[in-house]
Amino acid sequence: MSDSAALSPARIAPSILSADFARLGEEVRNVVAAGADWIHFDVMDNHYVPNLTIGPLVCEAIRPHVDVPIDVHLMVEPVDALIPSFAKAGANVITFHPEASRHVDRSLALIRDHGCKAGLVLNPASSPDLLTHVMDRLDVVLLMSVNPGFGGQSFIPQTLIKLRQVRALIARHVAEGGQPIALEVDGGVKADNIRQIREAGADTFVAGSAIFGKPDYAAVIREMRAQIALADHGAA
C-alpha cells in the first residue's frame, strides 16, 4: 500500500517567485481563483542563498488580495529578526533552514509565539535526523527537491526516498500522541511527477514555473489534483 493512504487532503501552494511581479496582486488573486490552497512566498537574502528576492513589505502588500494562508519560506541568515516582521505582515506559516539558525528550538518557538505555524526546511543534502528533537515544535516540514536559490530547477529524484523517511517519522510521532505535521515539497514539482511525490508521502506541493509559466492556471491545478487523486485511489 502506498504511503499516501493515510495522508491529509492535498494542498497546492503556487510559488510567487515565478509570478509576474509587475502584476503581483492580480497574479495572486488569479491563482487563488484557479484553485490554489496556499500562496508560497520565497524570501532569499543573497547570503544564505545566492539570490535576492522579496521581504515583509511585499507580503504585507499581497495580504489584502487573498484569503488563503501565506506560506513564507525564509532562505535567510540570521532568521529570528525577520520572524516578527513577517508575522505582522500577514504570514500564516513560516519555515526556515536549521543551518541558518543559531538556536532552532528558539526560532520555532518564536514563530509560534507570533501566531504562525512553524516549520523546518531540509535541503537535498540535509539529514532527516535534524527533525528528531523538535518534532513537538513543528507544524510543517518542507523538503527541498532542488538546491535553494533559484526557480525553474529540475526535481531531484532522491527526494522521494527522503519523503518516505520523513513521512514515517511523522506517522510515528502522531501514533505516539503528537500533533499532525504537514509534509511539503518545493522544487521542480509538475503535473507529470506530482503523482510520484504524493505516493512518497507529501501532502503540500509548491509549484512555481509549472503554474505561473502556463497560460491557464486553473487547468494546471486541475491536472495536478487529478494526478494526486490517482495516487490516492491507488492507495485505497
TORNUZA-305883 format. One line per field, with one value per residue: residue number from 0; residue in three letters; z, x, y of N, C-alpha, C in turn. Coordinates in pm, whole numbers, padded with zeros to 5 digits. Layout:
REM residues N
nr = [NUM / ...]
rest = [ALA / ...]
nw = [Z / ...]
nu = [X / ...]
nv = [Y / ...]
caw = [Z / ...]
cau = [X / ...]
cav = [Y / ...]
cw = [Z / ...]
cu = [X / ...]
cv = [Y / ...]
REM end
This chain:
REM residues 236
nr = [0 / 1 / 2 / 3 / 4 / 5 / 6 / 7 / 8 / 9 / 10 / 11 / 12 / 13 / 14 / 15 / 16 / 17 / 18 / 19 / 20 / 21 / 22 / 23 / 24 / 25 / 26 / 27 / 28 / 29 / 30 / 31 / 32 / 33 / 34 / 35 / 36 / 37 / 38 / 39 / 40 / 41 / 42 / 43 / 44 / 45 / 46 / 47 / 48 / 49 / 50 / 51 / 52 / 53 / 54 / 55 / 56 / 57 / 58 / 59 / 60 / 61 / 62 / 63 / 64 / 65 / 66 / 67 / 68 / 69 / 70 / 71 / 72 / 73 / 74 / 75 / 76 / 77 / 78 / 79 / 80 / 81 / 82 / 83 / 84 / 85 / 86 / 87 / 88 / 89 / 90 / 91 / 92 / 93 / 94 / 95 / 96 / 97 / 98 / 99 / 100 / 101 / 102 / 103 / 104 / 105 / 106 / 107 / 108 / 109 / 110 / 111 / 112 / 113 / 114 / 115 / 116 / 117 / 118 / 119 / 120 / 121 / 122 / 123 / 124 / 125 / 126 / 127 / 128 / 129 / 130 / 131 / 132 / 133 / 134 / 135 / 136 / 137 / 138 / 139 / 140 / 141 / 142 / 143 / 144 / 145 / 146 / 147 / 148 / 149 / 150 / 151 / 152 / 153 / 154 / 155 / 156 / 157 / 158 / 159 / 160 / 161 / 162 / 163 / 164 / 165 / 166 / 167 / 168 / 169 / 170 / 171 / 172 / 173 / 174 / 175 / 176 / 177 / 178 / 179 / 180 / 181 / 182 / 183 / 184 / 185 / 186 / 187 / 188 / 189 / 190 / 191 / 192 / 193 / 194 / 195 / 196 / 197 / 198 / 199 / 200 / 201 / 202 / 203 / 204 / 205 / 206 / 207 / 208 / 209 / 210 / 211 / 212 / 213 / 214 / 215 / 216 / 217 / 218 / 219 / 220 / 221 / 222 / 223 / 224 / 225 / 226 / 227 / 228 / 229 / 230 / 231 / 232 / 233 / 234 / 235]
rest = [MET / SER / ASP / SER / ALA / ALA / LEU / SER / PRO / ALA / ARG / ILE / ALA / PRO / SER / ILE / LEU / SER / ALA / ASP / PHE / ALA / ARG / LEU / GLY / GLU / GLU / VAL / ARG / ASN / VAL / VAL / ALA / ALA / GLY / ALA / ASP / TRP / ILE / HIS / PHE / ASP / VAL / MET / ASP / ASN / HIS / TYR / VAL / PRO / ASN / LEU / THR / ILE / GLY / PRO / LEU / VAL / CYS / GLU / ALA / ILE / ARG / PRO / HIS / VAL / ASP / VAL / PRO / ILE / ASP / VAL / HIS / LEU / MET / VAL / GLU / PRO / VAL / ASP / ALA / LEU / ILE / PRO / SER / PHE / ALA / LYS / ALA / GLY / ALA / ASN / VAL / ILE / THR / PHE / HIS / PRO / GLU / ALA / SER / ARG / HIS / VAL / ASP / ARG / SER / LEU / ALA / LEU / ILE / ARG / ASP / HIS / GLY / CYS / LYS / ALA / GLY / LEU / VAL / LEU / ASN / PRO / ALA / SER / SER / PRO / ASP / LEU / LEU / THR / HIS / VAL / MET / ASP / ARG / LEU / ASP / VAL / VAL / LEU / LEU / MET / SER / VAL / ASN / PRO / GLY / PHE / GLY / GLY / GLN / SER / PHE / ILE / PRO / GLN / THR / LEU / ILE / LYS / LEU / ARG / GLN / VAL / ARG / ALA / LEU / ILE / ALA / ARG / HIS / VAL / ALA / GLU / GLY / GLY / GLN / PRO / ILE / ALA / LEU / GLU / VAL / ASP / GLY / GLY / VAL / LYS / ALA / ASP / ASN / ILE / ARG / GLN / ILE / ARG / GLU / ALA / GLY / ALA / ASP / THR / PHE / VAL / ALA / GLY / SER / ALA / ILE / PHE / GLY / LYS / PRO / ASP / TYR / ALA / ALA / VAL / ILE / ARG / GLU / MET / ARG / ALA / GLN / ILE / ALA / LEU / ALA / ASP / HIS / GLY / ALA / ALA]
nw = [00000 / -00078 / 00066 / 00066 / 00156 / 00415 / 00417 / 00464 / 00304 / -00011 / -00061 / -00280 / -00345 / -00496 / -00598 / -00570 / -00666 / -00932 / -01048 / -01230 / -01138 / -01186 / -01187 / -00940 / -00737 / -00893 / -00999 / -00771 / -00691 / -00915 / -00918 / -00683 / -00737 / -00931 / -00789 / -00596 / -00275 / -00080 / -00072 / -00169 / -00050 / -00127 / 00035 / -00009 / 00066 / -00049 / 00090 / 00271 / 00058 / -00296 / -00409 / -00435 / -00316 / -00204 / 00064 / 00389 / 00327 / 00075 / 00130 / 00305 / 00123 / -00054 / 00112 / 00154 / -00082 / -00096 / 00063 / 00150 / 00327 / 00369 / 00298 / 00418 / 00324 / 00458 / 00335 / 00461 / 00663 / 00957 / 01114 / 01313 / 01343 / 01134 / 01168 / 01343 / 01180 / 00943 / 01049 / 01138 / 00891 / 00778 / 00736 / 00757 / 00784 / 00867 / 00762 / 00802 / 00748 / 00930 / 00946 / 00930 / 01164 / 01492 / 01710 / 01692 / 01821 / 01967 / 01758 / 01631 / 01840 / 01858 / 01617 / 01656 / 01884 / 01774 / 01651 / 01421 / 01210 / 01240 / 01085 / 00964 / 00711 / 00493 / 00311 / -00001 / 00075 / 00348 / 00655 / 00763 / 01033 / 01163 / 01241 / 01459 / 01740 / 01766 / 01697 / 01836 / 01815 / 01559 / 01283 / 01017 / 00780 / 00537 / 00246 / 00040 / -00301 / -00487 / -00504 / -00297 / -00406 / -00671 / -00904 / -01126 / -01147 / -01192 / -01052 / -00790 / -00790 / -00567 / -00358 / -00320 / -00169 / 00074 / 00138 / 00201 / 00429 / 00605 / 00615 / 00751 / 00999 / 01084 / 01098 / 01304 / 01514 / 01539 / 01600 / 01852 / 01996 / 01922 / 01760 / 01439 / 01142 / 00861 / 00541 / 00317 / -00019 / -00229 / -00533 / -00863 / -00893 / -01081 / -01302 / -01419 / -01240 / -00993 / -00899 / -00825 / -00619 / -00435 / -00377 / -00241 / -00002 / 00039 / 00128 / 00071 / -00189 / -00351 / -00630 / -00890 / -01162 / -01301 / -01276 / -01283 / -01516 / -01718 / -01945 / -01849 / -01539 / -01384 / -01529 / -01505 / -01227 / -01192 / -01335 / -01178 / -00939 / -01034 / -01086 / -00826 / -00716 / -00851 / -00733 / -00470 / -00509 / -00593 / -00356 / -00197]
nu = [00085 / 00049 / 00222 / 00056 / -00192 / -00272 / -00269 / -00334 / -00576 / -00467 / -00266 / -00218 / 00038 / 00117 / 00421 / 00515 / 00752 / 00781 / 00592 / 00449 / 00592 / 00529 / 00260 / 00163 / -00041 / -00270 / -00184 / -00169 / -00436 / -00555 / -00440 / -00533 / -00807 / -00800 / -00772 / -00571 / -00441 / -00267 / -00047 / 00281 / 00575 / 00876 / 01167 / 01473 / 01812 / 02058 / 02271 / 02247 / 02150 / 02235 / 02088 / 01854 / 01547 / 01239 / 01072 / 00917 / 00749 / 00641 / 00494 / 00306 / 00179 / 00050 / -00122 / -00394 / -00511 / -00569 / -00737 / -00635 / -00393 / -00067 / 00241 / 00544 / 00871 / 01174 / 01479 / 01719 / 01977 / 02083 / 01786 / 01590 / 01530 / 01365 / 01128 / 00917 / 00855 / 00749 / 00531 / 00375 / 00326 / 00142 / 00186 / 00105 / 00220 / 00551 / 00862 / 01199 / 01555 / 01739 / 02019 / 02058 / 01989 / 02089 / 01978 / 01766 / 01533 / 01450 / 01393 / 01178 / 00990 / 00959 / 00829 / 00580 / 00499 / 00434 / 00198 / 00192 / 00211 / 00477 / 00779 / 01042 / 01296 / 01445 / 01736 / 01847 / 02077 / 02054 / 02003 / 01724 / 01745 / 01779 / 01531 / 01452 / 01461 / 01291 / 01032 / 00791 / 00757 / 00689 / 00483 / 00496 / 00697 / 00927 / 01055 / 01323 / 01339 / 01508 / 01821 / 01825 / 01761 / 01711 / 01438 / 01268 / 01425 / 01513 / 01343 / 01489 / 01541 / 01608 / 01479 / 01239 / 01295 / 01372 / 01133 / 00969 / 01101 / 01067 / 00791 / 00741 / 00860 / 00688 / 00445 / 00502 / 00542 / 00284 / 00138 / 00233 / 00102 / 00151 / 00121 / -00039 / 00162 / 00235 / 00362 / 00564 / 00669 / 00914 / 01026 / 01078 / 00833 / 00576 / 00293 / 00349 / 00505 / 00390 / 00223 / 00393 / 00526 / 00326 / 00262 / 00489 / 00456 / 00401 / 00195 / 00159 / 00221 / 00452 / 00463 / 00609 / 00712 / 00577 / 00312 / 00274 / 00410 / 00244 / -00038 / -00298 / -00389 / -00577 / -00624 / -00380 / -00367 / -00594 / -00514 / -00296 / -00431 / -00584 / -00386 / -00291 / -00521 / -00524 / -00304 / -00397 / -00620 / -00500 / -00387 / -00592]
nv = [-00121 / 00224 / 00510 / 00726 / 00660 / 00727 / 00998 / 01350 / 01571 / 01703 / 01996 / 02265 / 02487 / 02755 / 02910 / 03239 / 03328 / 03274 / 03430 / 03714 / 03997 / 04258 / 04260 / 04165 / 04158 / 04101 / 03857 / 03685 / 03687 / 03570 / 03313 / 03202 / 03207 / 03015 / 02786 / 02751 / 02658 / 02755 / 03040 / 03045 / 03190 / 03302 / 03388 / 03529 / 03606 / 03670 / 03580 / 03353 / 03207 / 03230 / 03458 / 03729 / 03829 / 03900 / 04085 / 04155 / 04378 / 04326 / 04097 / 04206 / 04372 / 04194 / 04060 / 04167 / 04085 / 03817 / 03540 / 03306 / 03098 / 03245 / 03125 / 03145 / 03106 / 03115 / 03177 / 03271 / 03425 / 03574 / 03425 / 03496 / 03775 / 03845 / 03705 / 03820 / 04039 / 03928 / 03789 / 04004 / 04117 / 03949 / 03678 / 03330 / 03081 / 03002 / 02901 / 02778 / 02725 / 02490 / 02514 / 02783 / 02903 / 02992 / 02876 / 02644 / 02545 / 02770 / 02951 / 02822 / 02832 / 03107 / 03169 / 03042 / 03181 / 03420 / 03369 / 03215 / 02919 / 02685 / 02575 / 02351 / 02349 / 02124 / 02093 / 01935 / 01784 / 01768 / 01597 / 01396 / 01349 / 01587 / 01667 / 01525 / 01596 / 01809 / 01763 / 01807 / 02076 / 02138 / 02233 / 02202 / 02031 / 02105 / 01980 / 02038 / 01986 / 02068 / 02245 / 02526 / 02866 / 02944 / 02957 / 02723 / 02490 / 02139 / 01858 / 01668 / 01332 / 01168 / 01282 / 01155 / 00930 / 01045 / 01172 / 00952 / 00864 / 01082 / 01097 / 00859 / 00921 / 01126 / 00987 / 00808 / 00985 / 01100 / 00869 / 00825 / 01013 / 01272 / 01599 / 01663 / 01697 / 01881 / 01779 / 01909 / 01983 / 02130 / 02240 / 02188 / 02062 / 01926 / 01863 / 01619 / 01476 / 01485 / 01287 / 01071 / 01202 / 01249 / 00982 / 00912 / 01041 / 01316 / 01601 / 01865 / 02084 / 02272 / 02473 / 02650 / 02770 / 02575 / 02638 / 02929 / 02971 / 02897 / 02947 / 02896 / 02881 / 02745 / 02511 / 02375 / 02334 / 02177 / 01948 / 01869 / 01804 / 01593 / 01402 / 01364 / 01253 / 01009 / 00888 / 00867 / 00707 / 00472 / 00402 / 00333]
caw = [00000 / -00086 / 00185 / 00060 / 00208 / 00540 / 00408 / 00467 / 00171 / -00071 / -00077 / -00386 / -00296 / -00602 / -00553 / -00644 / -00725 / -01077 / -01094 / -01292 / -01025 / -01224 / -01167 / -00835 / -00676 / -00988 / -01011 / -00656 / -00697 / -01022 / -00888 / -00581 / -00809 / -01009 / -00701 / -00503 / -00134 / -00011 / -00152 / -00120 / -00054 / -00112 / 00083 / -00027 / 00119 / -00113 / 00192 / 00289 / -00080 / -00388 / -00481 / -00352 / -00365 / -00151 / 00209 / 00455 / 00264 / -00034 / 00197 / 00354 / 00008 / -00116 / 00211 / 00132 / -00210 / -00088 / 00195 / 00180 / 00403 / 00305 / 00345 / 00400 / 00331 / 00482 / 00295 / 00512 / 00781 / 01060 / 01095 / 01415 / 01330 / 01033 / 01204 / 01382 / 01068 / 00853 / 01120 / 01133 / 00751 / 00738 / 00714 / 00836 / 00802 / 00846 / 00769 / 00787 / 00739 / 01061 / 00938 / 00932 / 01298 / 01598 / 01812 / 01615 / 01909 / 01999 / 01638 / 01615 / 01944 / 01823 / 01512 / 01718 / 01976 / 01692 / 01596 / 01292 / 01211 / 01231 / 01018 / 00922 / 00571 / 00474 / 00178 / -00052 / 00146 / 00493 / 00707 / 00842 / 01176 / 01216 / 01291 / 01566 / 01874 / 01766 / 01635 / 01908 / 01781 / 01415 / 01214 / 00877 / 00734 / 00394 / 00184 / -00087 / -00405 / -00565 / -00414 / -00291 / -00460 / -00799 / -00953 / -01256 / -01148 / -01205 / -00931 / -00758 / -00763 / -00435 / -00262 / -00294 / -00059 / 00196 / 00167 / 00271 / 00562 / 00689 / 00637 / 00857 / 01124 / 01123 / 01135 / 01436 / 01608 / 01559 / 01668 / 01993 / 02058 / 01878 / 01672 / 01296 / 01080 / 00715 / 00471 / 00198 / -00114 / -00309 / -00631 / -00978 / -00886 / -01202 / -01317 / -01462 / -01134 / -00864 / -00852 / -00753 / -00497 / -00343 / -00335 / -00147 / 00128 / 00051 / 00126 / 00031 / -00310 / -00400 / -00774 / -00937 / -01308 / -01354 / -01276 / -01332 / -01651 / -01813 / -01969 / -01780 / -01407 / -01336 / -01598 / -01445 / -01092 / -01209 / -01374 / -01059 / -00848 / -01096 / -01064 / -00683 / -00696 / -00898 / -00627 / -00355 / -00549 / -00593 / -00218 / -00124]
cau = [00000 / 00126 / 00226 / -00046 / -00319 / -00310 / -00236 / -00440 / -00604 / -00353 / -00267 / -00135 / 00090 / 00197 / 00529 / 00511 / 00883 / 00767 / 00484 / 00483 / 00597 / 00466 / 00115 / 00163 / -00173 / -00356 / -00136 / -00210 / -00582 / -00587 / -00401 / -00628 / -00932 / -00777 / -00777 / -00458 / -00478 / -00175 / 00049 / 00417 / 00644 / 01018 / 01248 / 01615 / 01886 / 02189 / 02372 / 02226 / 02142 / 02289 / 01984 / 01788 / 01409 / 01136 / 01066 / 00787 / 00662 / 00567 / 00396 / 00200 / 00107 / -00040 / -00214 / -00535 / -00559 / -00605 / -00783 / -00573 / -00269 / 00059 / 00342 / 00671 / 00990 / 01289 / 01612 / 01793 / 02060 / 02009 / 01643 / 01495 / 01491 / 01260 / 01005 / 00809 / 00817 / 00660 / 00405 / 00299 / 00290 / 00030 / 00221 / 00037 / 00316 / 00689 / 00959 / 01337 / 01654 / 01805 / 02157 / 02060 / 01950 / 02181 / 01905 / 01648 / 01416 / 01406 / 01333 / 01046 / 00903 / 00933 / 00726 / 00451 / 00464 / 00377 / 00070 / 00206 / 00256 / 00622 / 00834 / 01181 / 01322 / 01563 / 01797 / 01866 / 02182 / 02030 / 01950 / 01601 / 01778 / 01767 / 01394 / 01421 / 01443 / 01199 / 00904 / 00678 / 00751 / 00669 / 00355 / 00529 / 00832 / 00940 / 01171 / 01365 / 01370 / 01615 / 01903 / 01754 / 01824 / 01654 / 01324 / 01281 / 01517 / 01453 / 01321 / 01594 / 01464 / 01635 / 01385 / 01131 / 01341 / 01365 / 00990 / 00920 / 01162 / 01006 / 00652 / 00744 / 00886 / 00565 / 00345 / 00540 / 00517 / 00139 / 00095 / 00271 / 00023 / 00195 / 00036 / -00016 / 00264 / 00226 / 00485 / 00562 / 00780 / 00936 / 01133 / 01059 / 00705 / 00495 / 00183 / 00394 / 00571 / 00324 / 00166 / 00502 / 00558 / 00217 / 00276 / 00601 / 00414 / 00378 / 00056 / 00159 / 00303 / 00489 / 00491 / 00628 / 00703 / 00480 / 00180 / 00280 / 00465 / 00144 / -00143 / -00423 / -00352 / -00677 / -00605 / -00263 / -00402 / -00687 / -00436 / -00222 / -00524 / -00622 / -00274 / -00293 / -00634 / -00482 / -00218 / -00482 / -00705 / -00414 / -00355 / -00714]
cav = [00000 / 00348 / 00596 / 00831 / 00610 / 00792 / 01140 / 01450 / 01625 / 01772 / 02141 / 02321 / 02615 / 02818 / 02998 / 03365 / 03353 / 03262 / 03517 / 03843 / 04090 / 04385 / 04244 / 04065 / 04148 / 04030 / 03720 / 03602 / 03671 / 03476 / 03175 / 03155 / 03179 / 02894 / 02670 / 02739 / 02647 / 02845 / 03115 / 03021 / 03319 / 03270 / 03500 / 03499 / 03721 / 03683 / 03547 / 03209 / 03156 / 03330 / 03530 / 03829 / 03837 / 03990 / 04091 / 04171 / 04479 / 04261 / 04011 / 04296 / 04425 / 04095 / 04003 / 04200 / 04034 / 03675 / 03495 / 03177 / 03116 / 03280 / 03030 / 03216 / 03021 / 03201 / 03133 / 03387 / 03403 / 03501 / 03402 / 03543 / 03915 / 03860 / 03633 / 03911 / 04126 / 03855 / 03764 / 04130 / 04143 / 03865 / 03538 / 03229 / 02972 / 03047 / 02792 / 02822 / 02619 / 02478 / 02560 / 02929 / 02949 / 02953 / 02801 / 02601 / 02537 / 02906 / 03010 / 02761 / 02888 / 03247 / 03168 / 03009 / 03290 / 03529 / 03328 / 03146 / 02780 / 02684 / 02458 / 02343 / 02318 / 02042 / 02095 / 01799 / 01712 / 01774 / 01470 / 01399 / 01343 / 01722 / 01687 / 01431 / 01651 / 01925 / 01724 / 01865 / 02219 / 02153 / 02221 / 02175 / 02000 / 02134 / 01918 / 02096 / 01887 / 02131 / 02326 / 02654 / 02984 / 02986 / 02882 / 02660 / 02377 / 02006 / 01778 / 01571 / 01210 / 01112 / 01341 / 01059 / 00845 / 01126 / 01190 / 00832 / 00863 / 01185 / 01055 / 00757 / 00993 / 01196 / 00885 / 00756 / 01095 / 01111 / 00747 / 00837 / 01118 / 01404 / 01679 / 01640 / 01781 / 01880 / 01743 / 01996 / 01964 / 02251 / 02236 / 02102 / 01989 / 01948 / 01768 / 01487 / 01400 / 01508 / 01160 / 01003 / 01277 / 01217 / 00842 / 00905 / 01089 / 01460 / 01649 / 02006 / 02086 / 02404 / 02473 / 02786 / 02785 / 02479 / 02704 / 03066 / 02971 / 02847 / 03045 / 02862 / 02832 / 02650 / 02382 / 02310 / 02290 / 02064 / 01831 / 01826 / 01737 / 01464 / 01310 / 01331 / 01162 / 00876 / 00833 / 00833 / 00594 / 00355 / 00368 / 00294]
cw = [00000 / 00043 / 00185 / 00119 / 00329 / 00536 / 00420 / 00326 / 00120 / -00079 / -00191 / -00344 / -00405 / -00544 / -00636 / -00698 / -00878 / -01134 / -01165 / -01183 / -01060 / -01201 / -01048 / -00767 / -00764 / -00999 / -00893 / -00653 / -00800 / -00984 / -00776 / -00645 / -00889 / -00922 / -00606 / -00359 / -00046 / -00114 / -00089 / -00151 / -00024 / -00078 / 00075 / 00001 / 00054 / -00013 / 00221 / 00154 / -00176 / -00473 / -00383 / -00404 / -00291 / 00001 / 00262 / 00388 / 00150 / 00022 / 00244 / 00238 / -00053 / -00018 / 00186 / 00006 / -00202 / 00054 / 00229 / 00260 / 00314 / 00376 / 00316 / 00425 / 00340 / 00443 / 00331 / 00633 / 00831 / 01036 / 01185 / 01394 / 01232 / 01072 / 01248 / 01268 / 00973 / 00920 / 01114 / 00991 / 00699 / 00706 / 00805 / 00873 / 00778 / 00865 / 00747 / 00785 / 00872 / 01060 / 00954 / 01069 / 01401 / 01703 / 01752 / 01701 / 01941 / 01878 / 01612 / 01716 / 01912 / 01716 / 01573 / 01813 / 01901 / 01614 / 01463 / 01312 / 01177 / 01161 / 00989 / 00777 / 00562 / 00329 / 00129 / 00024 / 00298 / 00540 / 00779 / 00992 / 01241 / 01278 / 01426 / 01699 / 01879 / 01707 / 01703 / 01879 / 01638 / 01374 / 01069 / 00868 / 00583 / 00343 / 00052 / -00184 / -00515 / -00462 / -00414 / -00352 / -00587 / -00836 / -01084 / -01263 / -01156 / -01070 / -00912 / -00713 / -00624 / -00326 / -00227 / -00178 / 00073 / 00236 / 00246 / 00413 / 00655 / 00714 / 00749 / 00994 / 01175 / 01171 / 01274 / 01544 / 01641 / 01634 / 01817 / 02064 / 02018 / 01784 / 01525 / 01241 / 00929 / 00656 / 00332 / 00112 / -00204 / -00402 / -00743 / -00976 / -01006 / -01209 / -01352 / -01356 / -01000 / -00810 / -00772 / -00619 / -00392 / -00288 / -00233 / -00012 / 00143 / 00056 / 00083 / -00077 / -00355 / -00548 / -00821 / -01085 / -01369 / -01360 / -01341 / -01473 / -01758 / -01830 / -01889 / -01645 / -01359 / -01400 / -01538 / -01307 / -01097 / -01244 / -01256 / -00962 / -00903 / -01073 / -00916 / -00653 / -00742 / -00794 / -00510 / -00386 / -00548 / -00453 / -00142 / -00113]
cu = [00088 / 00118 / 00113 / -00179 / -00367 / -00289 / -00359 / -00465 / -00488 / -00376 / -00172 / -00095 / 00177 / 00299 / 00530 / 00648 / 00876 / 00656 / 00539 / 00477 / 00539 / 00315 / 00089 / 00027 / -00269 / -00316 / -00183 / -00361 / -00620 / -00554 / -00488 / -00763 / -00921 / -00770 / -00660 / -00508 / -00394 / -00104 / 00187 / 00503 / 00792 / 01099 / 01395 / 01696 / 02021 / 02303 / 02362 / 02214 / 02188 / 02183 / 01919 / 01646 / 01328 / 01129 / 00927 / 00695 / 00580 / 00461 / 00276 / 00115 / 00011 / -00143 / -00361 / -00596 / -00608 / -00650 / -00731 / -00445 / -00152 / 00169 / 00481 / 00788 / 01112 / 01419 / 01707 / 01876 / 02111 / 01857 / 01556 / 01446 / 01376 / 01128 / 00894 / 00761 / 00722 / 00528 / 00316 / 00249 / 00180 / 00063 / 00139 / 00127 / 00454 / 00781 / 01099 / 01429 / 01729 / 01949 / 02169 / 02024 / 02052 / 02112 / 01770 / 01522 / 01361 / 01338 / 01194 / 00947 / 00866 / 00825 / 00588 / 00405 / 00403 / 00254 / 00074 / 00238 / 00404 / 00671 / 00981 / 01190 / 01451 / 01610 / 01819 / 01972 / 02164 / 01961 / 01817 / 01626 / 01767 / 01630 / 01370 / 01385 / 01352 / 01063 / 00785 / 00660 / 00703 / 00522 / 00376 / 00674 / 00833 / 01068 / 01200 / 01401 / 01455 / 01703 / 01848 / 01834 / 01760 / 01535 / 01359 / 01376 / 01441 / 01448 / 01434 / 01526 / 01487 / 01545 / 01273 / 01168 / 01327 / 01221 / 00936 / 00975 / 01093 / 00859 / 00646 / 00771 / 00759 / 00460 / 00374 / 00511 / 00367 / 00087 / 00128 / 00202 / 00061 / 00097 / 00060 / 00085 / 00249 / 00363 / 00481 / 00685 / 00789 / 01053 / 01106 / 00932 / 00620 / 00385 / 00233 / 00476 / 00499 / 00261 / 00271 / 00530 / 00451 / 00231 / 00389 / 00569 / 00385 / 00229 / 00045 / 00263 / 00326 / 00524 / 00501 / 00607 / 00603 / 00339 / 00190 / 00340 / 00367 / 00029 / -00271 / -00390 / -00449 / -00659 / -00488 / -00299 / -00500 / -00611 / -00354 / -00313 / -00569 / -00513 / -00266 / -00405 / -00600 / -00392 / -00302 / -00571 / -00625 / -00380 / -00473 / -00727]
cv = [00125 / 00427 / 00697 / 00787 / 00687 / 00943 / 01228 / 01501 / 01710 / 01923 / 02179 / 02462 / 02680 / 02916 / 03125 / 03404 / 03352 / 03350 / 03641 / 03949 / 04227 / 04381 / 04151 / 04048 / 04069 / 03883 / 03634 / 03585 / 03565 / 03332 / 03118 / 03122 / 03050 / 02768 / 02653 / 02737 / 02739 / 02930 / 03095 / 03143 / 03296 / 03394 / 03460 / 03625 / 03748 / 03658 / 03396 / 03139 / 03267 / 03397 / 03626 / 03846 / 03942 / 03981 / 04116 / 04273 / 04418 / 04167 / 04094 / 04348 / 04324 / 04040 / 04041 / 04138 / 03890 / 03640 / 03356 / 03201 / 03157 / 03202 / 03090 / 03122 / 03112 / 03130 / 03247 / 03344 / 03538 / 03503 / 03489 / 03687 / 03933 / 03796 / 03728 / 03999 / 04055 / 03820 / 03888 / 04159 / 04051 / 03722 / 03447 / 03112 / 03031 / 02927 / 02847 / 02701 / 02609 / 02527 / 02712 / 02988 / 02903 / 02867 / 02763 / 02600 / 02675 / 02972 / 02953 / 02818 / 03032 / 03258 / 03143 / 03120 / 03408 / 03483 / 03257 / 02999 / 02779 / 02558 / 02468 / 02301 / 02238 / 02052 / 01952 / 01719 / 01712 / 01646 / 01490 / 01392 / 01480 / 01749 / 01620 / 01496 / 01774 / 01890 / 01790 / 02014 / 02244 / 02144 / 02177 / 02127 / 02023 / 02070 / 01988 / 01984 / 01949 / 02202 / 02469 / 02768 / 03035 / 02899 / 02812 / 02541 / 02244 / 01934 / 01677 / 01440 / 01151 / 01169 / 01243 / 00966 / 00920 / 01152 / 01072 / 00826 / 00962 / 01152 / 00951 / 00821 / 01060 / 01096 / 00831 / 00860 / 01106 / 00988 / 00750 / 00954 / 01258 / 01471 / 01641 / 01740 / 01768 / 01846 / 01807 / 01969 / 02085 / 02228 / 02138 / 02020 / 02026 / 01843 / 01628 / 01412 / 01410 / 01379 / 01082 / 01070 / 01252 / 01075 / 00825 / 00968 / 01236 / 01492 / 01796 / 02025 / 02229 / 02391 / 02617 / 02798 / 02688 / 02537 / 02842 / 03076 / 02928 / 02949 / 03020 / 02799 / 02724 / 02512 / 02305 / 02254 / 02173 / 01936 / 01778 / 01751 / 01602 / 01361 / 01268 / 01233 / 01020 / 00809 / 00786 / 00712 / 00463 / 00308 / 00313 / 00142]
REM end
